Amino acid sequence: MAFTYSAGSLVKARGREWVVLPESEPDLLVLRPLGGSDDDIAAVFPFEHVEEARFAPPEPSDLGDQRAAGLLRTALRVGFRSGAGPFRSLAGIAVEPRAYQLVPLLMALRQKTVRMLISDDVGIGKTIEAGLIASEMLAQGEATGLAVLCSPALAEQWQQELRSKFGIDAELVLSSTVSRLERGLDLGQSLFDKYPNVIVSTDYIKSPRHRDDFVRHCPDLVIVDEAHTCVVADETSTSSQSQLRYELLRRVAEDADRHLLLVTATPHSGKESAFRNLLGLIKPELEHVSLDSESGRKLLAQHFVARKRADVRQYLTKEDGLADDSLAERTAFPSDRYFKDETYKLSPEYRALLDDAIAYASERVEEAGGQGRREARIAWWSAIALLRSLVSSPRAAAQTLTTRSAAAIAASAEEADKLGAPLNSDSPGNDALEGIDVAPGAETAADSPLADLAKLAEQLEGPEKDLKLKALIKHIKALLADGYNPIVFCRYIPTAKYLAEQLENDPEKKKRSPLGAKTVVKAVTGELSPQQRIERIEALAAEAGEDAAARRVLIATDCLSEGVNLQHHFDAVVHYDLAWNPTRHDQREGRVDRYGQRRDEVRVITLYGDDNGIDGKVLEVLIKKHRQIKKDLGISVSVPDELSTGVTDAIVEWLLMRGRENEDALFSADAFKVSTAKLDSDWNSAAERERQSRSRFAQRSIHPEEVAREVASIREALGGAGEIRTFVREALGALGAVLRGADGESGDFTAQVGGTPAGLRDALAPVVGAEVVEKDREIPFRGDPAVARGEAALVRTDPVVGALASHVLNAALDTQAEGARPARRCGVITTDAVSTRTTLLLVRYRFHLTLPSRSGERQLVAEDARLLAFEGAPKNGMWLTPEQATALLEATASENTDPHFGERTMTRILGQLPDVHGYLETFGDELAAELDAAHRRVRAASGEIVRGLSVTAQKPADILGTYVYLPAAASASVPVGVSA
């Protein structure tokens, strides 16, 4: 027997109710449980019993109080996973985007083929913005697969973000995973055909051997993270690795139908031609168009968004051109970074070692200069490695002094540069963070005296002779005393391990940390895999626990300076080793100074040697200038790398030629003046280009009024932050949870759920942890959506809120449910808020959507919940405005209503509800027309996208709740507090 149910119909099968989905066929029903998610979709065959389901009316005797309607409405809306509005994915993702994060999404939806360069400042949320676009395009059918190209160090973080926040499962395609993935392929099958969503190591896939297969089978949506590392500048020599990356992206971008999102906080990197090449990947004509012309700027504005924190800290306010601040949103970025440069002096023993090393390196460089260019370059890289490791720590110095120089095996000067530069470079565009923290070697000859120097270095460990370590202990103690939890960034793995050994508590050796017994110290270096790094950081946080006196100190190398977000556990940065490119400092600080940081002021301490001949010059010429530019512009501007290298080369050359004693004369040296003048000129030019770019493209192609309209529509359909906060507090309170914490400006509070019904405890255990529920520990609820692990955000997409809403909704629908039931499907309330009998209806609408896409039409079923109210009798009632209907949720009971009178009243009203069905159907058609217009409005720039679009309301609508409000004088009532 064939099925005859249309999409959107309600049916009953297998003991529950389902919604029929458009994928159904006459001999197969595809069903989603009523109120369920896509994970619960099932198929039903004709031999199974299926019948039409009618939504049962409320039970008149099952009356709730004044909170019942609001709790049921919110519980219902939190459960929606298929919103009917133009943003298909927002109802189903597990993140609540900020209003400003919708701007790139709105821009993308206006393009037939999405090509975007997202260059918002560090910490604003570019990953969220790219994820929003990806999830929306996949949900709409505009894309069928996704590839994220990123550093292998960030691949697992991307995988976790996509899975946990956007419900996108993606396979990791790394050098370490390819063999396993390929074992499951059919003959001749590409893994990019088998796995529609992938996260790919750019460094793995860029080689010609792998690139061609990827380009042939590449998904139709590609996100490129840290895109600035994948382009080359015309006027400078670049590594072959950068050339390979650029060639990969150029081949990917050649397909004009492929969606491409480039993500980077530093699109210029100090080089205009590199920026132009980046734009050329988005749209070829952008590579040469004049950005000084109105037409050029207008063309770029359609594809480029670059905003500073100041642009979005306060958003959708009257200052943005809106009529009022009703939709205003404040994003709690730290207001500023507090910088403090702290100096230290070398101990006599350490100074003697450094002088001996400089003398040796100087002699070696001078000697090699007469032996040929190859020998000169090998000696140069050996000298830099030696000096930098000595300035870092005794441990790093000892390892460098006994390790052969990587450049020593070079057959030519060019090969020596290729081998030596990566280990000594701090460029933010370095080919990979992996291996960047390995201590370089300095040994070039078997008979050198470096082994003796290494033994001397080993004897300098500890705060007595290593005064840099002594200074660090002092400054960390001060940070800890002020309640801060710092990250200490080092250049080399041996230094990080050395610091951890010196600073940690070691019960086995009965060693007490100089930072205190309750300070937990751990080191994270490139010796650990990316996943192990995250696990160690989490272990550090767990070990410190919730003890207010406990403190966390993380010692890290630059393997953590990009991509990994650490703002939930740390709030200060100490630069133990100066980077020779200041952008690296900015990246380190950006790990904690970003959205979600609780501290209003992030502290940054920079340690530098007063007498080592290097640090003071680097700080003065590079680091401080970078800070000043960032302070003036509000964003970071990369120093052109070859200019930064020119300055540091001049410093090292002077040191080798004249030693530490004449270091002050460096600033008056002609060669140094030339290199710093060139640096200033080009850096200032880059800063001016960046300033103009940010002011032009902060994003004015999408007016705040357009964003406000969509935000208002989303909140009307899915609920806002205030509604969720009220729901969670009232529902948990009614269910027996113990709530603590003032409901102040932040709205933060804690809840213990040990006394709540077993059904809720069972639902929360997988989300917050069984131990938290069993031991009745406090669950922190935060008003800020950016929460740490173990905390719940007061947003509809948080899993704790979802579990609570599901329990409240199921208990309301099941009159036999055990335990407290705070939401009910009906209620009779006596109140001063009305002057005549008023009936409030909670109505669920289902819509059948036909959405055109490049992959063909998609048939979808979506839900919406609305409050409708009328005064008087149902047959000829006076219908209120939506705002008036919503206001009834705030009405409070002025008297207790007699239960028998309430049941009789509700029975009478429910019997008359068929008289309002005509109005409900008309209202549903009006909603469908509004939704149709919203879909067309969002996609207005592309006529092809909206051709064939339609939205129709499925009838009849479901009346989930009926609530009668009686004026106090007209009801049968008893005084409040007196039993009826």
LINFENLIN-V432523 format. One line per field, one symbol per residue. phi: phi as a letter, one per 30 degrees, with the letter a starting at -180 (. if undefined). psi: psi as a letter, one per 30 degrees, with the letter a starting at -180 (. if undefined). A space follows every 50 residues. Layout:
phi = ???
psi = ???
This chain:
phi = .ddbddejdcbcahibcbcdcdddbecaccbcediccddcdbcbcedddb bdccdddddedcdccddeddddddedddddbbddddcdcddcdcbcdded dddedddddccdcdbbccbddeidjdddddddddddddddidbcabbcca dedcddddedddddcbicdbddcbedcdeddddcddeiddddddcdcbcc dedddddedcddddddcdedbbccdhdddcbbcdcbdbdddddddddedd ddddddcddbccbadbddhibdddddddddddaedddbdddddddddddd ddbbbbbddddbecbicdddjddacdcebccddedacccbcccbcddedd ddddddddddddddddddecckdeddddddddddedddddddaddddddd dccdddddddcbdddddddddedcccddceeaddidcdddcbdbbdcddd dddddddddcdjddccdddedeedddedddddidbcccccdbeedddddd ddcddbedchccddcjdcccbbcbbddcdeddddddddddddddicdddd bcbccbcddcdbidcbddcbbbbcddcddcbddddddedddccaejdddd bccbccdbddbcibeddddddcddddddddddcibdbddedddedddddd dddddddbiddcdddedcddddddddddeeddddddddddddddddbdac dcdedddedddddddddcjcdddddddddddddddjdccbjdddddidab bccdcdeeddddddeddcjdddddchddcdccddddcddjcccdbddddd dddddddddddddcdcddidbdcbdaabbcaddbcbebccccccccbccc cdadcjdccbcbbabbcbbbcidedbdcdddedddddddddcdcbdceed ddddddeddddcdedcdddddddddddddddeddddddcedbdddcdjda bbddcddccdbbbcccdedccdbbeejcdd
psi = klkgklkflklkkhglklkklffllegkkkkkkjgalffgklkklfflkk lkkkjklljffiklaffeeeeeeeeeeefkgilfafjefefflhkjklef ffeeeeeefgkejkjkjjhllkfeheeeeeeeeeeeeeefgfkflkkkkl kfffeeeeeeeeeefggjkkkkjlfffeeeeffgklkgkkffeejfkljk jefeffkeefeeeeeegklgkkkjkhfffgllkeglkllfeeeeeeeeee eeffjfgkkkjkkkfifeggjeeeeeeeefeejeffffkjffleeeeeee fffkkjklefffekkhlffggleagfgkkkkilkflkjkkjklllkleee eeeeeeeeeeeeeeeeeffffleeeeeeeeeeeeeeeeeefdleeeeeee fgkkkfffgkfleeeeeeeeeefgkgkfgkekfkffgkkllfkfkfglgf eeeeeeeffgklfefifeeeeeeeeeeeeefggljlkjkleleeeeeeee efflkjeeghkkkfflfgkkklkklfflleeeeeeeeeeeeeeeagkffk lkkkklagfgfkekkgffflglkkjekklgjfeeeeeeefffilkfkfkf jkkjkjkkkfgffeeeeeeeeeeeeeeeeeeefflkkkkkefeeeeeeee eeeeeeefaffgfffeffkeeeeeeeeeeeeeeeeeeeeeeeeefehfjf fjkeeeeeeeeeeeeeefkaeeeeeeeeeeeeefggljkkkkiaefgkll kkgfglleeeeeefefefkeeeeeghlkjkkkfkfjllkflkkilffkee eeeeeeeeeeeefjfgklakifklflljkklfflflkkkkkjkkkkkjkj jklfglkkklklllklkkklkaleehljklleeeeeffffkkkflkkkee eeeeeeeeeeffffffeeeeeeeeeeeeeeeeeeeeeegffjeeefkfkk kkkkkllkjekkkkkkkefgljllkkfkk.
